[in-house]
């Protein structure tokens, strides 16, 4: 996918040339800090796209393209980057948590105990990209539609067009264990937990939130031990 297509999937909206009376004219570009002028083409950047925040910041479209093209050309991400990130997050929390309170000290602790690294591969024939920024939904739908071929997997990964740090993400894996990601086309360093389709289907009947591990709506049943990991995880 080209840069324009990738930016669109990440939620960046490109304007036409701004008229002189547009409310963005005169405002500073959030990237280059120069004022936005009449006739410029700009992009509205969601402040928190993963949570659907409606606020936006505005930048010259050429600045957005340059910034993201630079990120895309930085080179490969170390495969162990996500594991290191999870370890740095899990260890301090685990040391401060009483062992008898919960079987897992944190979401990171759960993922490290039951997860593993996965390698990205291009989407197979017949599988298209899903809706932008709806990774849990996209992965769930594919896993439920073709459970013999694809397994819902949840954890953390790095999107090279967004940031260098891993973020919560969901994808599927195929029968060979390769990533099938209907949300990102620039993902790397995937580390997550594959789940049984029966558990995915069960949770979907109780909650509209497709996240399984950090399931706040059901009071974190996997992290508290209310749901046994052995019944949920696919070996």
Protein Blocks (a to p, Z undefined) as FASTA:
>chain_A
ZZklmmmmnopacdddddfklckgopacfklopacdehiacddddfblmnopabdcdddf
klmmmmmmmmmmnopcdfklmmmmmmmmmmmmmmmpcfklpmbfbfklmmmmmgccdddd
dddehiacddehilmlmmmmmmmmmmmlpccdddddddfklbmcdcdddddddfkopacd
fkbccbghiacddddfklmmmmmmmpcbfbfklmmknopmllnomacfklmpcZZ
